[in-house]
């Protein structure tokens, strides 16, 4: 239930903003200058910037609800998980989660993975881990190298700075003890998103960093300066005064809610983009936009499929009632029968050729005239017109789905589903990348160390922590337990093997390990990426892994620069049907080799003098499994799950490399359709994505204004 703190300026400000501004879900106009699909970090950033011009009207369509200031959402300790979720919740935040799942992962153990995605006004920023970092300088230089002028690190840095209101309020004592670095020259202090360091620390973090140092992993200082291959505390999207989560709604909407030209409509799921001169084959009834009332909850047709996904995934052991299998994401069940995929995916050195496209890229770019949207699958469809542009900010899952439902994508695939092809862009939904991860378990047994306790383990401690947080914004609830992080390179983790692994990765045949039937342009795009990825493996300053330390003995390893590429596709003509999300984890076996080296390093890390002071009990994987290559590979295939960072499914690449948008974020073949979420990232950065997404959106807003 909501917990209203009488001293919480965030809550009071939010309520007063709604009261004096245009009501959310006010009656819609028939037409707007800009329609933005998606009210998460990218959508609300762009809405804020475009509505700065009072003569411009902006509409944001968000499928999810407005949050009710729930305590578990506002308090950083909970990391966006409800400790008492509804019985039918999979992820601990049912109302604010799409509760999706992947296709069975055939290159792992054949089971589906639960795939939580933020859903609500604020999107993923309502429920993410709040970690704030940007990645490596060369992550963005690689974007420019792939044919995107204006997207190098130097080009992006001003937008990273513009997006944040950075507060370096950590004490000198804590900075010295935990190696917290800061470089004020790379930070912004007047942006919309509050960013600060935590004020509550666990001493195990110092052991963690010392242990890494024993193995040659350096302190990275301020990782937001662009050199990330080392260990460092990360700042968080937390308000420095209230210590509450700084999400996109409270950062980009609440302060400007009084603008009469900014409209927000929640509970509205975009079902299709209407293109001028293109007639869709379906006969669904539409109503005028003005007939749309208050937002309501859209619902995907999950049916029995939802039963195949994981139960309430929680990697940081906040809720001790869960078993170890749940903690690691291993309690999966075989997926029930479902529709067969359009293209069989299996490891192969050969590729099936895509059928000739029935609809080439139009000779004259098409104009998006309106957006069709509805509250639920059974609700009437409304259509709202766009005068200037339609902007997609629905994320790397829903943006390619909306494109495909609108006839934009692989024309032969769309035609096979009776979707009228309008623009043949075979890259839509492909080049899917994610940071996938494995959680290890070695509980600390030292009697002298007090580990973080999960909510509900000690009622008196919970009461004390709650009182301290709301009374004076202090104590354990001001930060989540995972407050020690490292981003080592492959050279740092496996110095004797890195060069050989890089050489082998670079020698992979053209299109090897991609999905069957992908277009030649997508293959060429992957080949260009592969050259960059393989080269980076040799560099000691390029992060290949992330290690999250929860200070209780669980180290979670994530692969920052994966070689596997997946895809996202519609399953039918029904936009409310559950999508086919196939990350294809492990499709490129190089990724499994990376994880094997990570887990071997993890074993060495636990054996360091610094870590032995905590008396870790190495339970998963055990030492005998680490020493056995076959057992270790089998464990890896069972243990992999997602870090919830999908990217690349509408990549910013040249058309000849499978691109979907150009360097000005305009969809190829259109006059006025832009995309500005993580789907445009051609290669995933070695970072948590929210700072990257905010920066992309800030730059995107400037591009739109320049082209207006």
C-alpha positions as CSV (number, residue, x, y, z in Angstrom):
1,X,0.0,0.0,0.0
2,X,1.1,3.6,-0.4
3,X,3.2,5.0,2.4
4,X,2.8,8.8,2.5
5,X,5.6,10.4,4.4
6,X,4.6,13.8,5.7
7,X,8.1,15.1,5.2
8,X,8.5,13.7,1.7
9,X,9.0,16.7,-0.6
10,X,8.8,14.3,-3.5
11,X,5.3,13.1,-2.7
12,X,4.0,16.6,-1.8
13,X,5.5,18.0,-5.0
14,X,4.1,15.3,-7.2
15,X,0.6,15.7,-5.8
16,X,0.6,19.5,-6.1
17,X,1.9,19.2,-9.7
18,X,-1.0,17.0,-10.7
19,X,-3.4,19.3,-9.0
20,X,-2.4,22.5,-10.7
21,X,-1.6,21.1,-14.2
22,X,-3.6,19.5,-16.9
23,X,-5.1,16.3,-15.5
24,X,-3.6,13.0,-16.6
25,X,-6.1,11.3,-18.9
26,X,-7.8,14.6,-19.7
27,X,-10.0,14.4,-22.8
28,X,-7.7,14.1,-25.8
29,X,-7.6,16.4,-28.8
30,X,-8.2,15.1,-32.3
31,X,-4.6,16.1,-33.4
32,X,-1.3,16.9,-31.8
33,X,2.0,18.2,-33.2
34,X,3.9,15.3,-31.7
35,X,2.6,11.9,-30.5
36,X,5.1,10.0,-28.3
37,X,4.4,6.3,-27.8
38,X,5.8,5.3,-24.4
39,X,6.0,7.2,-21.1
40,X,9.3,5.9,-19.8
41,X,12.6,7.6,-19.5
42,X,13.0,8.3,-23.2
43,X,9.4,9.3,-23.8
44,X,9.1,11.6,-20.9
45,X,12.4,13.3,-21.5
46,X,11.5,14.1,-25.1
47,X,8.0,15.2,-24.0
48,X,9.5,17.6,-21.5
49,X,11.9,19.1,-24.1
50,X,9.4,19.4,-26.9
51,X,6.7,21.0,-24.8
52,X,9.2,23.7,-23.8
53,X,7.8,25.4,-26.9
54,X,4.4,26.7,-25.8
55,X,2.9,26.7,-29.3
56,X,3.6,23.0,-29.7
57,X,1.2,20.3,-28.5
58,X,2.6,17.0,-27.2
59,X,0.7,13.7,-26.4
60,X,2.3,10.8,-24.5
61,X,0.5,7.5,-24.8
62,X,1.5,5.1,-22.0
63,X,0.2,1.6,-21.7
64,X,0.7,1.3,-17.9
65,X,-0.8,3.2,-14.9
66,X,0.4,6.1,-12.8
67,X,2.1,4.8,-9.6
68,X,0.5,5.5,-6.2
69,X,3.7,6.3,-4.4
70,X,4.1,2.8,-3.1
71,X,6.7,2.5,-0.5
72,X,8.5,-0.4,-2.1
73,X,8.9,1.6,-5.3
74,X,10.1,4.8,-3.6
75,X,12.5,3.2,-1.2
76,X,15.9,2.3,-2.8
77,X,16.4,-0.8,-0.5
78,X,13.6,-2.7,-2.3
79,X,15.2,-2.2,-5.7
80,X,11.7,-2.0,-7.3
81,X,10.3,-5.2,-5.8
82,X,7.2,-5.5,-3.7
83,X,8.1,-7.6,-0.7
84,X,4.4,-8.7,-0.5
85,X,3.4,-9.1,-4.1
86,X,0.0,-10.3,-5.3
87,X,-0.3,-14.0,-5.7
88,X,-0.5,-13.7,-9.5
89,X,2.6,-11.5,-9.7
90,X,5.8,-13.0,-11.3
91,X,8.2,-10.2,-10.6
92,X,7.1,-8.5,-7.4
93,X,5.5,-5.6,-9.2
94,X,2.5,-6.9,-11.1
95,X,0.8,-3.5,-11.8
96,X,4.0,-2.0,-13.2
97,X,5.4,-4.9,-15.2
98,X,4.5,-6.4,-18.6
99,X,5.2,-9.9,-17.1
100,X,6.6,-11.3,-20.3
101,X,8.8,-14.3,-21.0
102,X,11.1,-15.5,-23.7
103,X,10.8,-18.3,-26.2
104,X,12.4,-21.6,-24.9
105,X,16.2,-21.0,-25.0
106,X,17.3,-23.9,-27.2
107,X,21.0,-23.1,-26.8
108,X,20.8,-23.3,-23.1
109,X,18.5,-25.7,-21.3
110,X,15.4,-25.4,-23.5
111,X,13.4,-23.4,-20.9
112,X,11.9,-20.0,-21.0
113,X,13.2,-17.1,-19.0
114,X,10.9,-14.7,-17.2
115,X,11.3,-11.2,-18.8
116,X,10.1,-8.4,-16.6
117,X,9.7,-4.9,-18.2
118,X,8.6,-1.7,-16.5
119,X,5.1,-0.6,-17.4
120,X,3.7,2.7,-16.1
121,X,4.3,6.4,-16.2
122,X,8.1,6.3,-15.7
123,X,8.6,2.9,-17.4
124,X,11.6,0.9,-16.3
125,X,12.8,3.8,-14.0
126,X,10.0,2.8,-11.6
127,X,11.4,-0.6,-10.9
128,X,15.1,-0.7,-12.0
129,X,18.2,-1.0,-9.9
130,X,18.9,2.7,-10.1
131,X,22.5,2.2,-11.0
132,X,23.9,5.1,-13.0
133,X,26.8,4.7,-15.4
134,X,27.5,5.3,-19.0
135,X,30.0,2.7,-20.3
136,X,33.3,3.0,-22.1
137,X,34.4,5.8,-24.3
138,X,34.8,3.3,-27.2
139,X,31.3,2.0,-26.7
140,X,30.1,5.2,-28.3
141,X,33.0,5.6,-30.7
142,X,32.0,2.2,-32.0
143,X,28.5,3.6,-32.8
144,X,30.1,6.3,-34.9
145,X,32.4,3.8,-36.6
146,X,29.4,1.8,-37.7
147,X,28.2,4.8,-39.8
148,X,26.6,7.1,-37.3
149,X,28.2,10.5,-37.4
150,X,27.5,12.6,-34.3
151,X,27.3,9.7,-31.9
152,X,30.8,9.3,-30.6
153,X,31.7,9.7,-26.9
154,X,32.6,13.4,-27.4
155,X,29.3,13.9,-29.1
156,X,27.3,12.2,-26.3
157,X,29.1,13.6,-23.3
158,X,27.2,16.9,-23.3
159,X,23.9,15.0,-23.3
160,X,25.0,12.8,-20.4
161,X,25.8,16.0,-18.6
162,X,22.5,17.6,-19.6
163,X,20.4,14.7,-18.3
164,X,21.7,14.7,-14.7
165,X,21.6,16.7,-11.5
166,X,24.7,15.2,-10.0
167,X,25.5,15.5,-6.3
168,X,28.8,14.2,-5.0
169,X,27.8,14.1,-1.4
170,X,29.8,11.1,-0.2
171,X,32.0,11.8,2.8
172,X,35.8,11.8,2.4
173,X,36.0,8.9,4.9
174,X,33.7,6.7,2.9
175,X,35.3,7.8,-0.4
176,X,38.7,6.7,0.9
177,X,37.5,3.4,2.5
178,X,35.6,2.3,-0.6
179,X,37.6,3.9,-3.4
180,X,34.8,6.1,-4.6
181,X,36.1,8.3,-7.3
182,X,34.6,11.5,-8.8
183,X,35.5,13.6,-11.8
184,X,33.3,16.7,-11.6
185,X,34.3,17.8,-15.2
186,X,32.2,15.0,-16.7
187,X,29.0,15.5,-14.7
188,X,26.1,17.8,-15.0
189,X,24.5,19.7,-12.0
190,X,21.4,21.2,-13.5
191,X,19.7,18.4,-15.3
192,X,16.3,16.8,-14.6
193,X,17.4,13.5,-13.0
194,X,18.8,13.5,-9.5
195,X,21.9,11.4,-9.2
196,X,23.9,10.8,-6.0
197,X,26.0,8.3,-4.1
198,X,24.4,6.2,-1.4
199,X,25.1,7.0,2.2
200,X,24.8,3.5,3.7
201,X,27.7,1.1,3.1
202,X,28.5,-2.5,4.0
203,X,32.0,-3.3,5.0
204,X,32.0,-6.4,2.7
205,X,32.3,-4.0,-0.2
206,X,35.8,-3.1,1.0
207,X,36.7,-6.8,1.1
208,X,35.3,-7.2,-2.4
209,X,37.4,-4.4,-3.8
210,X,40.5,-5.5,-1.9
211,X,40.1,-9.1,-3.2
212,X,39.8,-7.8,-6.8
213,X,42.9,-5.8,-6.3
214,X,44.8,-9.0,-5.2
215,X,43.8,-10.4,-8.6
216,X,45.0,-7.4,-10.6
217,X,41.6,-5.6,-11.1
218,X,42.2,-1.9,-10.6
219,X,40.0,0.7,-9.0
220,X,38.3,2.5,-11.9
221,X,37.7,5.8,-10.2
222,X,34.7,7.7,-11.6
223,X,33.4,5.2,-14.2
224,X,31.3,7.9,-15.7
225,X,34.4,9.5,-17.1
226,X,34.4,6.7,-19.8
227,X,37.1,4.3,-18.6
228,X,35.2,1.5,-16.9
229,X,37.5,-1.6,-16.8
230,X,37.8,-1.9,-13.0
231,X,36.0,-1.7,-9.7
232,X,34.1,1.3,-8.4
233,X,31.0,2.4,-6.6
234,X,28.3,3.7,-9.0
235,X,26.1,6.6,-8.3
236,X,22.4,6.0,-8.3
237,X,19.3,7.7,-9.6
238,X,18.4,8.8,-6.0
239,X,17.3,12.2,-4.8
240,X,20.2,13.5,-2.6
241,X,17.8,15.2,-0.2
242,X,15.0,12.7,0.3
243,X,17.0,9.5,-0.6
244,X,14.0,8.3,-2.6
245,X,14.1,6.9,-6.2
246,X,14.4,9.5,-8.9
247,X,12.3,8.1,-11.6
248,X,11.4,9.6,-15.0
249,X,8.0,10.8,-14.0
250,X,9.2,12.7,-11.0
251,X,12.2,14.0,-13.0
252,X,10.7,15.0,-16.3
253,X,6.9,15.2,-15.9
254,X,6.0,16.4,-12.4
255,X,8.1,19.6,-12.6
256,X,6.3,20.6,-15.9
257,X,2.9,19.1,-15.3
258,X,1.3,22.6,-15.3
259,X,2.0,23.0,-19.1
260,X,-1.2,23.2,-21.0
261,X,0.4,21.9,-24.1
262,X,1.5,18.6,-22.6
263,X,-1.0,15.7,-22.5
264,X,-0.5,12.3,-20.8
265,X,-2.9,9.4,-21.5
266,X,-2.2,6.3,-19.4
267,X,-3.7,2.9,-19.9
268,X,-3.5,3.4,-23.7
269,X,-1.7,0.7,-25.7
270,X,-0.6,1.7,-29.2
271,X,-1.9,-0.9,-31.6
272,X,-0.8,0.5,-35.0
273,X,0.7,3.4,-36.9
274,X,-1.4,4.6,-39.8
275,X,0.6,5.4,-42.9
276,X,-0.6,7.8,-45.6
277,X,-1.7,5.8,-48.7
278,X,-1.4,2.4,-47.0
279,X,-4.6,0.5,-46.3
280,X,-4.4,-2.3,-43.7
281,X,-6.4,-5.4,-44.3
282,X,-8.1,-5.7,-41.0
283,X,-11.5,-4.1,-40.3
284,X,-11.2,-3.2,-36.6
285,X,-13.5,-0.4,-35.5
286,X,-12.0,2.9,-34.4
287,X,-13.4,5.8,-32.5
288,X,-12.3,9.4,-32.3
289,X,-9.5,10.2,-29.9
290,X,-11.8,12.6,-28.0
291,X,-14.0,9.6,-27.0
292,X,-11.2,8.0,-25.0
293,X,-11.9,8.4,-21.3
294,X,-9.8,7.7,-18.3
295,X,-6.9,5.3,-18.7
296,X,-7.4,1.7,-17.9
297,X,-5.2,-1.4,-17.7
298,X,-4.3,-3.1,-21.0
299,X,-3.8,-6.8,-20.8
300,X,-1.8,-9.1,-23.0
301,X,-3.1,-12.6,-23.8
302,X,-0.7,-14.4,-21.6
303,X,-3.1,-17.3,-20.9
304,X,-1.4,-20.5,-19.8
305,X,1.9,-19.4,-21.3
306,X,2.6,-17.3,-18.2
307,X,2.8,-20.5,-16.2
308,X,6.1,-21.4,-17.8
309,X,8.0,-18.4,-16.5
310,X,9.9,-18.0,-13.3
311,X,8.3,-17.3,-10.0
312,X,9.2,-13.9,-8.6
313,X,12.8,-13.5,-9.6
314,X,14.9,-11.8,-7.0
315,X,18.7,-12.0,-7.4
316,X,19.6,-10.0,-4.3
317,X,18.1,-12.2,-1.6
318,X,15.9,-9.5,-0.3
319,X,13.1,-11.9,0.6
320,X,14.5,-14.9,2.4
321,X,11.3,-16.9,2.0
322,X,12.4,-17.8,-1.5
323,X,14.4,-20.9,-2.1
324,X,17.9,-20.9,-3.6
325,X,16.5,-22.2,-7.0
326,X,14.3,-19.1,-7.2
327,X,17.2,-16.9,-6.3
328,X,19.2,-18.0,-9.2
329,X,16.4,-18.2,-11.7
330,X,16.7,-22.0,-11.9
331,X,13.2,-23.0,-10.9
332,X,11.8,-23.2,-14.4
333,X,9.3,-25.5,-16.0
334,X,9.2,-26.6,-19.6
335,X,7.1,-24.3,-21.7
336,X,3.6,-25.5,-22.6
337,X,2.8,-26.0,-26.3
338,X,2.8,-22.7,-28.2
339,X,2.7,-21.5,-31.7
340,X,5.7,-22.7,-33.8
341,X,8.3,-20.0,-34.7
342,X,8.2,-18.7,-38.2
343,X,11.8,-19.6,-38.7
344,X,13.5,-22.6,-37.0
345,X,16.6,-21.4,-35.1
346,X,19.5,-23.8,-34.8
347,X,23.2,-23.4,-34.7
348,X,24.5,-23.6,-38.3
349,X,27.3,-22.4,-40.4
350,X,24.9,-21.9,-43.3
351,X,21.9,-19.7,-43.6
352,X,18.6,-20.0,-45.4
353,X,18.1,-17.1,-47.9
354,X,15.2,-14.8,-47.1
355,X,12.4,-14.9,-49.7
356,X,12.4,-12.0,-52.2
357,X,10.8,-9.0,-50.6
358,X,7.3,-8.4,-52.0
359,X,7.5,-4.7,-51.1
360,X,10.7,-2.6,-51.5
361,X,11.6,0.5,-49.6
362,X,9.2,3.2,-51.0
363,X,10.7,5.6,-53.6
364,X,9.1,8.4,-51.7
365,X,9.2,8.3,-47.9
366,X,5.8,7.6,-46.3
367,X,4.1,9.8,-43.8
368,X,2.7,8.6,-40.5
369,X,-0.7,10.3,-40.2
370,X,-2.0,8.9,-36.9
371,X,-1.6,6.4,-34.1
372,X,-4.3,3.9,-33.3
373,X,-4.6,2.9,-29.6
374,X,-6.9,1.2,-27.1
375,X,-7.1,0.4,-23.4
376,X,-7.6,-3.4,-23.8
377,X,-8.0,-6.0,-26.4
378,X,-11.8,-5.8,-26.2
379,X,-11.9,-2.0,-26.1
380,X,-12.7,0.1,-29.2
381,X,-9.7,1.5,-31.1
382,X,-9.1,5.2,-31.0
383,X,-7.1,7.1,-33.6
384,X,-5.2,10.3,-32.9
385,X,-3.6,12.4,-35.7
386,X,-0.1,13.7,-35.7
387,X,0.7,17.0,-37.5
388,X,4.5,16.9,-37.3
389,X,5.9,13.6,-36.1
390,X,5.3,10.3,-34.3
391,X,8.0,9.3,-31.8
392,X,8.5,5.8,-30.6
393,X,9.8,5.4,-27.1
394,X,8.2,2.1,-26.2
395,X,11.5,0.2,-25.6
396,X,13.4,-2.5,-27.4
397,X,10.6,-5.0,-27.1
398,X,7.5,-3.0,-27.9
399,X,8.9,-0.6,-30.5
400,X,9.7,-3.3,-33.0
401,X,6.4,-5.0,-32.3
402,X,4.5,-1.8,-33.1
403,X,6.5,-1.3,-36.3
404,X,5.7,-4.8,-37.4
405,X,2.0,-4.5,-36.6
406,X,2.1,-1.3,-38.7
407,X,3.5,-3.1,-41.8
408,X,7.1,-1.9,-41.2
409,X,9.6,-4.8,-41.1
410,X,10.6,-7.9,-42.9
411,X,7.9,-7.9,-45.7
412,X,7.9,-11.6,-46.3
413,X,7.5,-12.4,-42.6
414,X,4.7,-9.8,-42.2
415,X,2.9,-11.1,-45.3
416,X,3.0,-14.6,-43.8
417,X,0.9,-13.3,-40.9
418,X,-1.6,-11.4,-43.2
419,X,-0.1,-8.0,-42.1
420,X,0.0,-5.7,-45.2
421,X,3.7,-4.8,-45.8
422,X,4.2,-1.1,-46.1
423,X,8.0,-0.6,-45.7
424,X,10.4,-3.6,-46.1
425,X,12.9,-3.1,-43.3
426,X,14.3,-6.6,-42.6
427,X,16.4,-5.3,-39.6
428,X,13.2,-4.6,-37.5
429,X,13.3,-6.9,-34.5
430,X,16.8,-8.2,-35.2
431,X,20.2,-7.4,-33.7
432,X,18.6,-8.0,-30.3
433,X,21.3,-7.8,-27.5
434,X,21.0,-8.1,-23.8
435,X,23.3,-8.3,-20.8
436,X,22.6,-11.8,-19.6
437,X,23.8,-12.9,-16.2
438,X,24.5,-15.7,-13.7
439,X,24.2,-15.4,-9.9
440,X,26.6,-17.2,-7.7
441,X,26.2,-18.1,-4.0
442,X,28.8,-18.1,-1.2
443,X,27.1,-16.9,2.0
444,X,29.4,-15.1,4.4
445,X,29.8,-17.1,7.6
446,X,32.0,-14.7,9.6
447,X,30.3,-14.0,13.0
448,X,31.9,-10.5,13.0
449,X,30.2,-9.3,9.8
450,X,26.6,-8.2,9.8
451,X,25.2,-8.9,6.3
452,X,22.1,-7.1,4.9
453,X,18.9,-8.7,6.0
454,X,16.0,-9.3,3.7
455,X,12.7,-7.6,4.5
456,X,10.6,-9.7,6.8
457,X,13.5,-11.5,8.4
458,X,13.6,-9.2,11.5
459,X,10.4,-7.2,12.2
460,X,12.1,-4.9,14.7
461,X,14.9,-4.1,12.3
462,X,12.3,-3.4,9.5
463,X,10.5,-1.0,11.8
464,X,13.7,0.8,12.8
465,X,14.8,1.1,9.2
466,X,11.4,2.4,8.1
467,X,11.4,5.0,10.9
468,X,14.9,6.1,10.1
469,X,14.3,6.4,6.4
470,X,11.1,8.5,6.6
471,X,12.0,10.6,9.6
472,X,15.5,11.7,8.5
473,X,16.3,9.9,5.2
474,X,19.0,7.7,6.7
475,X,19.8,4.1,7.4
476,X,19.9,0.8,5.5
477,X,16.8,1.7,3.4
478,X,18.6,4.5,1.6
479,X,20.4,2.1,-0.7
480,X,20.0,-1.4,-2.0
481,X,22.3,-4.2,-0.8
482,X,24.2,-4.5,-4.2
483,X,26.4,-1.5,-3.6
484,X,29.7,-2.8,-4.8
485,X,30.3,-3.1,-8.6
486,X,33.2,-4.0,-10.9
487,X,33.4,-4.0,-14.7
488,X,36.6,-6.1,-15.5
489,X,37.9,-6.7,-19.0
490,X,38.5,-10.2,-20.4
491,X,42.2,-9.4,-20.1
492,X,41.7,-8.9,-16.4
493,X,39.6,-12.0,-15.8
494,X,41.5,-14.4,-18.1
495,X,44.9,-12.8,-19.0
496,X,46.4,-16.0,-20.4
497,X,43.4,-16.8,-22.6
498,X,42.1,-13.4,-23.8
499,X,44.2,-13.1,-27.0
500,X,43.3,-16.6,-28.1
501,X,39.6,-16.1,-27.4
502,X,39.7,-12.8,-29.3
503,X,41.4,-14.5,-32.3
504,X,38.9,-17.4,-32.3
505,X,35.9,-15.0,-32.1
506,X,37.2,-12.9,-35.0
507,X,37.6,-16.0,-37.2
508,X,34.0,-17.1,-37.0
509,X,32.5,-17.5,-40.5
510,X,30.2,-14.9,-42.0
511,X,26.8,-15.0,-40.4
512,X,27.8,-17.9,-38.3
513,X,25.5,-18.5,-35.3
514,X,22.9,-15.9,-36.5
515,X,19.3,-17.0,-36.8
516,X,18.2,-18.9,-39.9
517,X,16.7,-16.7,-42.7
518,X,18.1,-13.4,-41.6
519,X,18.5,-10.9,-44.4
520,X,22.0,-10.3,-45.9
521,X,22.0,-6.7,-44.7
522,X,21.6,-8.0,-41.1
523,X,24.5,-10.3,-41.6
524,X,26.7,-7.5,-42.9
525,X,25.7,-5.4,-39.9
526,X,26.7,-8.3,-37.6
527,X,30.0,-8.7,-39.3
528,X,30.9,-5.0,-38.8
529,X,30.0,-5.4,-35.1
530,X,31.9,-8.6,-34.7
531,X,35.2,-7.0,-35.9
532,X,34.8,-4.3,-33.2
533,X,33.8,-6.8,-30.5
534,X,36.7,-9.2,-31.2
535,X,39.2,-6.3,-31.2
536,X,37.9,-5.0,-27.9
537,X,38.5,-8.4,-26.2
538,X,42.3,-7.7,-26.4
539,X,42.0,-4.4,-24.6
540,X,42.6,-4.2,-20.9
541,X,40.4,-1.0,-20.6
542,X,37.3,-2.5,-22.3
543,X,34.8,-4.0,-19.9
544,X,33.5,-7.5,-20.8
545,X,31.9,-8.3,-17.5
546,X,30.0,-6.8,-14.6
547,X,30.1,-8.1,-11.1
548,X,27.4,-7.1,-8.7
549,X,28.1,-7.7,-5.1
550,X,25.1,-7.8,-2.7
551,X,27.3,-7.9,0.4
552,X,25.7,-11.1,1.6
553,X,27.8,-13.6,-0.5
554,X,26.1,-13.4,-3.9
555,X,28.1,-12.2,-6.8
556,X,26.2,-11.8,-10.0
557,X,28.2,-11.9,-13.3
558,X,26.8,-10.2,-16.4
559,X,28.1,-10.3,-19.9
560,X,28.6,-6.7,-21.1
561,X,29.5,-7.3,-24.7
562,X,27.7,-10.5,-25.9
563,X,28.3,-12.1,-29.3
564,X,24.9,-13.8,-29.4
565,X,22.1,-11.9,-31.3
566,X,18.4,-12.6,-30.9
567,X,15.1,-11.3,-32.3
568,X,11.7,-9.9,-31.3
569,X,8.7,-10.7,-33.5
570,X,4.9,-10.4,-33.4
571,X,3.2,-13.8,-33.1
572,X,0.0,-12.8,-35.0
573,X,-1.9,-9.9,-36.4
574,X,-3.4,-9.3,-32.9
575,X,-1.4,-6.5,-31.2
576,X,-2.5,-7.8,-27.8
577,X,-1.1,-11.2,-28.5
578,X,2.0,-12.2,-26.4
579,X,5.1,-11.4,-28.4
580,X,7.8,-13.9,-29.5
581,X,10.9,-12.7,-27.6
582,X,13.9,-14.8,-28.4
583,X,17.2,-13.5,-27.0
584,X,19.0,-16.6,-28.3
585,X,21.2,-16.7,-25.2
586,X,24.3,-18.7,-25.9
587,X,23.6,-19.1,-29.6
588,X,27.1,-17.9,-30.2
589,X,29.2,-20.4,-28.0
590,X,31.8,-17.7,-27.4
591,X,29.4,-16.3,-24.8
592,X,29.4,-19.5,-22.9
593,X,33.2,-19.5,-22.9
594,X,33.2,-16.0,-21.4
595,X,30.9,-17.2,-18.6
596,X,33.2,-20.2,-17.9
597,X,36.1,-17.8,-17.4
598,X,34.0,-15.6,-15.2
599,X,33.1,-18.4,-12.9
600,X,36.7,-19.6,-12.7
601,X,37.7,-16.1,-11.7
602,X,34.9,-16.0,-9.2
603,X,36.3,-19.1,-7.5
604,X,39.7,-17.4,-7.3
605,X,38.2,-14.2,-6.0
606,X,36.5,-16.0,-3.1
607,X,39.9,-17.5,-2.3
608,X,41.7,-14.2,-1.9
609,X,42.9,-13.1,1.5
610,X,40.5,-10.2,1.7
611,X,37.4,-12.3,0.8
612,X,38.5,-15.2,3.1
613,X,38.1,-12.8,6.1
614,X,34.3,-13.1,5.5
615,X,34.5,-16.9,5.4
616,X,32.5,-17.4,2.2
617,X,30.8,-20.8,1.9
618,X,31.1,-21.6,-1.8
619,X,27.8,-23.3,-2.6
620,X,27.0,-22.4,-6.2
621,X,28.9,-23.3,-8.2
622,X,31.0,-25.5,-6.0
623,X,34.7,-25.9,-6.5
624,X,34.4,-29.3,-8.1
625,X,32.0,-28.0,-10.7
626,X,34.3,-25.1,-11.5
627,X,37.1,-27.6,-12.1
628,X,35.1,-29.8,-14.5
629,X,34.6,-28.2,-17.9
630,X,31.5,-30.3,-18.8
631,X,29.8,-29.7,-15.5
632,X,30.5,-26.0,-15.6
633,X,29.1,-25.7,-19.1
634,X,25.9,-27.5,-18.1
635,X,25.5,-25.3,-15.0
636,X,26.0,-22.2,-17.2
637,X,23.2,-23.3,-19.6
638,X,20.9,-23.7,-16.7
639,X,21.8,-20.6,-14.7
640,X,21.7,-17.8,-17.4
641,X,19.0,-15.3,-17.1
642,X,18.5,-11.6,-18.1
643,X,19.8,-8.4,-16.5
644,X,16.7,-6.7,-18.2
645,X,18.7,-4.6,-20.7
646,X,17.3,-5.3,-24.2
647,X,18.7,-3.2,-27.0
648,X,19.3,-3.1,-30.8
649,X,16.0,-4.2,-32.2
650,X,15.6,-1.0,-34.3
651,X,19.2,-0.3,-34.8
652,X,20.8,3.0,-35.8
653,X,22.8,1.6,-38.7
654,X,23.1,2.3,-42.4
655,X,20.4,0.6,-44.4
656,X,22.9,-1.7,-46.0
657,X,23.9,-3.0,-42.5
658,X,20.4,-3.9,-41.5
659,X,19.6,-0.5,-40.0
660,X,16.1,0.7,-39.1
661,X,16.9,4.3,-38.3
662,X,19.5,6.7,-39.6
663,X,21.8,8.9,-37.5
664,X,19.0,11.4,-37.0
665,X,16.8,8.6,-35.6
666,X,14.4,8.7,-38.5
667,X,13.0,5.4,-39.6
668,X,14.1,4.6,-43.2
669,X,11.3,5.0,-45.7
670,X,9.3,7.5,-43.6
671,X,9.0,11.2,-43.4
672,X,8.1,11.7,-39.8
673,X,8.7,8.6,-37.7
674,X,11.4,8.7,-35.1
675,X,12.7,6.2,-32.6
676,X,14.6,7.2,-29.4
677,X,14.8,4.3,-27.0
678,X,17.3,1.5,-26.3
679,X,16.1,-0.3,-29.5
680,X,18.3,2.2,-31.6
681,X,21.6,1.2,-29.9
682,X,23.5,-0.7,-32.5
683,X,25.8,-2.2,-29.9
684,X,25.0,-2.5,-26.3
685,X,27.1,-0.3,-24.0
686,X,29.0,-1.9,-21.0
687,X,26.7,-0.2,-18.6
688,X,23.3,-0.2,-17.0
689,X,21.1,1.5,-19.6
690,X,19.2,4.2,-17.9
691,X,21.8,6.9,-18.1
692,X,22.4,6.0,-21.7
693,X,18.7,6.1,-22.5
694,X,18.3,9.5,-20.9
695,X,21.2,10.9,-22.9
696,X,19.9,9.4,-26.2
697,X,16.6,11.1,-25.5
698,X,18.1,14.4,-24.8
699,X,20.0,14.3,-28.1
700,X,17.0,13.1,-29.9
701,X,14.9,16.1,-28.7
702,X,17.5,18.4,-30.1
703,X,17.5,16.6,-33.5
704,X,13.7,16.9,-33.7
705,X,13.9,20.6,-32.9
706,X,16.6,21.2,-35.5
707,X,14.5,19.4,-38.1
708,X,11.2,21.1,-37.2
